[in-house]
Amino acid sequence: MDATETTEQAVARTLAEAADLRSAYPRVLRLMAEGLGWAFAAAWEPGPDGAPPLRCVASWWEDPTYDPFEGVTCSLALAAGEGLPGRVWETGQPDWIVDVTRDLNFPRARVAKTVGLRTALCFPARSVRGVVAVVELFDTAPREPDVELLRTLTGLGDQMGLAIERRRAEEAAHIGERRNRAMLAAALDAVIAIDHRGRILDFNPAAERTFGYEAGAVIGEDMADLIVPPSLRERHRAGLARFLATGDGPVLDRRVELTGMRADGSEFPLELTITRIDLPGPPTFTGYVRDITERKHQEAELRASRARMVQAADEARRRLERDLHDGAQQRLVGLALDLRLARSRMDSAPDEAARLLEEATDELAAATRELRELARGIHPAVLTEGGLEPALRTLVTRAALPTVLTVAAAVRHAPPIEVTAYFTVAEALTNVARYAEATEVEVELSYDNGSLIVEVRDDGRGGADAAGGTGLRGLADRVAALDGRLDIHSPPGEGTVVRAEIPCAS
Amino acid sequence: MRIFLPLAGGEPNPRGSVLPLGRERRSDDNAGVRTVLIVDDHDGFRHRARRLLEAEGWEVLGEACDASEALRAAAELKPEVVLLDVHLPDVSGLYLAQALSGDAAVVLTSSRDASDFADRLSGSGACGFVPKAELSSDALDALLP
């Protein structure tokens, strides 16, 4: 076996065993240079994107004479076609220069002359993607081109190309894996992967937070036992078994709402998407889980508040009918009877008829007054015509207790805002008069951060229950319907503050 | 002469809102002073109804402001007619009419209109309905059996 064959086998073995070509380069370069009798060897690769410029990624030499040559080699960045490595990169063919010091396209000619390097050969390392690296060898004596040697080295170059390609694929896979890990770790949704038997393969940090288990404690465990409520476990297992048997998975690849179970046994509503991971072998599945407790709660509250508003509107209409029936309507009935009696007495008892007409006039005045009050209670005309400030001034003037009104700016707002603010004050004043045992009241309208702030403060006995009265509850719903909020602060013995915050920025 | 007027439906009512409730009446049976018990929870109405009916020749035997008082008064005073408000604070006048109608002719009344009660008046055992604003001796006479 000659030196070329020995070198070829040694290099091939090194490449096959190399886990990482970067670390194998120095050994490969040394095996080639020593085995074939060359003084200096270098390997060149393009950048991470696989395109030139080429840079020297590894080199080998023994004689310190060549240190300057190595220094210049390492400092170069060669374009395609530039210098010996650039040319081989561009053509994909091996090349041989008998005397580099006389070559017109050899940027290192001067330093080569200084250190005494003359002959150079260079061959490509190729993969399916084309040239992925080039390797050059230098020697001091002029050597004529050796076609056989170039053929052998080109074969080795192809093996190196495969090794480089393998390394790149592994690096890419490694980066992809790291990226996937990072995505799983950063995901706000719980991500759980299971195998075909339902055993947990993956359990990301959001899953740990959602279900209250450490990933380390649940990997390999049966998922259904841990996070599926007992009442749903059989259904889950039957679904998995049916999919494995028939490939029919009605819950796959769409959002479903189910109930999950935490480590402490508590159950909660969740939204789940299950996808099958398409890999060879038995199927595995990934579930993306979102805790929708808060959303469900908000939906329920929204439904309840809508229902309450409808009820409140119905109740208001019933009350209105009752008020009309018991008030003005009764008076008008009385009026009709008085007038009928007066007419029948006109001739026989004119004095009595006159007295009856007098009574009827009073009754009519009372009916008119009651109707006016009622109309004002439904919607005060001054609110529509003049806005919140004059409407509140009128309201405060009629209040049962001394009431001070402060208005930051008399600005008009959309009718729903004005009406809600007005009735907040009206309801609060009614409550003060009925329950608070207060001596004075302050009503204040101000603005804060794009919201209208309505406050009614009294110095009464406090202890008002925000959830108690339907009036306050109805107001809270009204305010909430405008994306605002109603707060009641009423510590016993310290008065009550009713505060509505209604967004009013246009 | 016998008059029968249907309760519900589009038939025009010749006496306005005053409504007999499916009973036949005898027009030759109204001689002498008639007696009435007025049942209503509104003082103002009781007072005016009494004044009006008395002026028109009725004898008002008593007044009651709720159902229990009405039952007691009816048993004690034995009026020929009970003028009964549909809306009472304790029991609906529609139920009370059934209890009273065996011994007296019950005329229901309300500040609402007959149409507000759909067909519930006719099953009450009362012999008629008169809106409060249209109460008069003639209106009652027209409804009585």
Interface residues (C-beta under 8 A of the other chain):
Chain A: H325 D326 Q329 Q330 R331 L332 V333 G334 A336 L337 D338 R340 L341 S344 R345
Chain B: H42 G44 F45 R48 A49 R51 L52 A55 E56 H87 S111 R112 K132 A133 E134 L135 S136
